[in-house]
Amino acid sequence: MMGERYDEKIDIFSFGVVLSELDMQSLPYARARADLASELKVLEKVMFGKLQVEFSPGCLASVAKLGNECVALDPSSRPSAPVVAYRLQTIMKSAFGKSN
């Protein structure tokens, strides 16, 4: 995000944002956008870890945990794509009793 080379960790961050969007059924940072004067201020807060995506109280704790790990400020703290896929399969089996 801050001048670093593009790699899978950026895609993992984006996936965490998508998980939040699906759960919240709204655009990411929607409440902050209403409060802040510009998109640049929102971006700045996200880049410096002062603003994070949200998950609803009804969201599965395992999904919220995965989503928050995906949007970790430090890219090296984010899970790899295979780890994300494995955890999603585990969540689906646990929540729905199947993997597909």
N, C-alpha and C positions, 0 to 999 in steps of 0.2 A: 504494500500500500504506500509505503514511503520511500520510493525510489529503488526498491529491491527488485531483483529479477523475477519474472513471472514463472511460477511453478505450480504444482498441484495444490499447494497449501492455500493459494488464492481461491482456487475452485472449492476447496473444503470450506473456506470462510463463506463463500457465496451459498454453498449448500446449507450451512447453518442459518443464514438469513432466510432462505426458502423454507426451511422447517418452521421458523418463526412465523413467516407469512401464512403458511398453511394452517398453523395452529390459531393464530390471532385473527385470521381472515381479514387482514388489512396490510397496507404497505408497511415496510419496516420503518421504525422511528416515527410513526404517524403522530403520536402525541407530541414528540419533540418538534416536529415540523410545524405544528400549530403554535407552539410557544416561541420558537426561534425565528428571527427575522429573515434568515436566508438559508439556502441549501448548503452554502459554504460553511456556515457555522455548524450545521449538523455534521457535515463531513469532517470538520476539524475535531469535533467532540468524539466522533467514532474513531478517528485515527489515533487519538491520544488516550483512548480507553475510558473516556468520561461519559460515553453513551453506548449502551448495548441493546441488542434486540431483546424483546420480551416474549415470555410464554405465559399462556393463560393458566389460572389456577386449576383448570380441568385437564390440562395437558398431562399425559403420562410423564411421571418423573424421569423415566429413562430416556424419553425423547427430549425433554427439556435439558437434561444433563448432556446428552450428545450434542444438541444444538449449541449449548453454551461452550462446550469444548471446541466445537468447529469454529466459533468466532473468537477464540482466544486471541488476545492482542499479539502475543509472541507466536509467529508462525510455527516455530519448532515445537510448540505445545499442542498444536492441532493434530488430531489423529490422521493417519494416512487413509487413502481411499479404500484399500482392502479392509482396514479396521472398521471404517464407517459401514461398509457393506455387511461385514460380519455382525456388527452390533445391530444394524437394522433387521437382519434376519432373526437374530436372537429376540429382539423386541417384538417382532411379528409373531414368532412362535409362542412367546410368553403371553402376549395380549390376545391373540386370535387363534392360537393352537395350530398354526400352519405357517409355511415359509413363502407361499406365493399366492 
